[in-house]
Amino acid sequence: MLGGYTGKMLFVDLTNGKIKEKKLTKDMARNFLGGYGIGAKILYEMMPAGTDPLGPKSILGFVTGPLNGTKAFFGGRYTLVHKSPVTGGWNDANSGGFFAPELKKAGFDAVFVSGISKKPVYLWLNDGKAELRDAAHLWGMDAKETWEALKKETGDKKTRIVTIGPAGERQALISCPINDGHRAPGRGGGGAVMGSKKLKAIAVRGTGEVPVADPQKVVKLNKIVVQTMKERGADDMWSVYGTGGTTIATTLMGDAPVKNWAGISADDFGEAQVTKLSSQVLDKYKVKKYACTTCPLGCGAEYKVDTGRWPVGDTERPEYETMAAFGSNLLCDEEDMLFKCNEICNRAGLDTISAGMTISWAMECYNNGVLTKAELDGIDLTWGNGKAIVELMEKIASGEGCGAVLMHGTVYAAKHWKKGAEYLVTASGIELPMHDPRCLPGLARTYQYDPTPGRHVKGGLGFKGQGAMPPEKRYNFKGTGKDDAKATSEKEICNCAGLCMFGLDWQPEGLQNEYIEAVLGIPFTNEDGYRMGLRILALRQAFNLREGIKPSDMKMSGRSVGKPPLKSGPTGGVTIDTAKLAKNFFDSVGWDMKTGKPSLETLRDLGALDNIIKDLYGE
């Protein structure tokens, strides 16, 4: 087998309790790399079209990348893959921490779970051995309680655990698994899929070695990464303050959404307010840094918060997405509210982006007289009301009262109450993350048309320096397709290799391909990476096409692209021509804009997609 792989995948059928090992072939590794590349390959072949995401035929995959478990810097992320109960199409979400390398060291490149157990279970993986165990005593525990309980039960404090909290058990559509106590593959309803199977957790312990073809070259590349980080100032901001260090700048420049995407930072949530919820201020609670495995940056932090209305004690520094979702988005600058909501989400197993966006939607509905206080269980959900935000967050986490509706997100809630659709800010039914296409226009194409819609961690032009461009260049969409395709393919490789996107940010161009070459032991040029990235993208697209999802079905809320435009502020008067961006991209990658189908010529050129060619073209 190639370096970077164990060569084994685990398949668990919870209906009958059977566990099987299957070989990961060299061809699959060479053609689809890892993460959602291999995940999409398996799910496309094994899941029938039209599968109920919460049904027994649905498959949930936990997939590593070849850089996991090696010494490659930033190589600590695994990918959760499944059909989304939110969008009805392909879904992937990745997470850092320590779970990914532990799974690899335990002897497995991936775990795929199907079926539905009659009773709660957890999967125990220990150095190549796999066992389903009863989890009735864990059912109802929050994610952190489960984490501690399983470390004691397995007898090893180094056991790594991914688990759902009570929200996932209730199959809340905005729920997600939590690993390492506070890391999460957050988006798309993975917690609901896991809960539908009555799979409480996967606990992993491994002591094996991951083979690396050229370990000396990996060390050499690590030194280049460290030097590049120093040159680009990563140590001055990201290593000290993490993602939350950008909160002030992103809000004032119009990147962070304000008032459910309808507000303006200068008028509605200015510098004094946003500064209160930045890492620069909140780090007064910092106890120590937190770094994922093999990370030279360490963008996380552990806090101790014993003050305020909700003293949460030992907790974690909220990430930027959480700060914005519960801060500028809700017009609230109360730090104790932020800590409490972050802790609720981490324990219940909830996506903080969708949770914050769900509250902002309800808030706008309430303040505009669309939802009544009675419908919100008596909560006075006025803008910026931290007490009301926490009360509603607790309802969502417990699934009680109006929380039984809101725990499924904004689209579900609007349909349930039959009102409020005009205030939705979504892409294909999933709430948008905290980066605004009116500021970073390349995100418009990614949010709307990527096969995994509504994600800022997918590739494209959005983060390629667009925020620093003058308006005449930033909003000029002529000839964007080639660069958009290149950036998208590059991120496909990053995600599937098991790399953190920050690692990609602090590498010279093409270095991630050198990492892959050093670990696998085969040539992996920039052209190889480009073609593989587009091959994986085409496979995700084919999954959606088989589900009947065409480009015209992939809708995004007009408010997010300036329809109508804001009247003032950093993005005042801006309307994004998403159709132009999409056409440029589709033309560049060889996809038909109307049908969404990659051309026959494109599929043949990418290679290793014979089953897709047969399904789409009958050949």
Secondary structure, DSSP 8 states (H G I E B T S, - for coil): --TT--SEEEEEETTTTEEEEEE--HHHHHHH-SHHHHHHHHHHHHS-TT--TTSTT--EEEE--TTTTSS-TT---EEEEEE-TTTSSEEEEEE-SSHHHHHHHTT-SEEEEES--SS-EEEEEETTEEEEEE-TTTTT--HHHHHHHHHHHHT-TT-EEEE--HHHHTT-TTB--EETTTB---SSSHHHHHHHTTEEEEEEE-------S-HHHHHHHHHHHHHHHHHTTTTTTHHHH-GGGGHHHHHHTT-S--TTTT--HHHHS-HHHHHHTSHHHHGGGEEEEE--TT-SS--EEEEEE--SSS--EEEE---HHHHHHHTGGGT---HHHHHHHHHHHHHHTB-HHHHHHHHHHHHHHHHTTSS-TTTTTT----TT-HHHHHHHHHHHHHT-TTHHHHTT-HHHHHHHHT--GGG--EETTEE--S--TTTSTHHHHHHHHSSS-S-TTS-SSTTSSGGGS-HHHHT--TT-HHHHHHHHHHHHHHHHHT--HHHHHTS-TTHHHHHHHHHH-S---HHHHHHHHHHHHHHHHHHHHHTT--GGG--B-GGGGTSS--SSSTTTT----HHHHHHHHHHHHTB-TTT--B-HHHHHHH-S-HHHHHHHH--
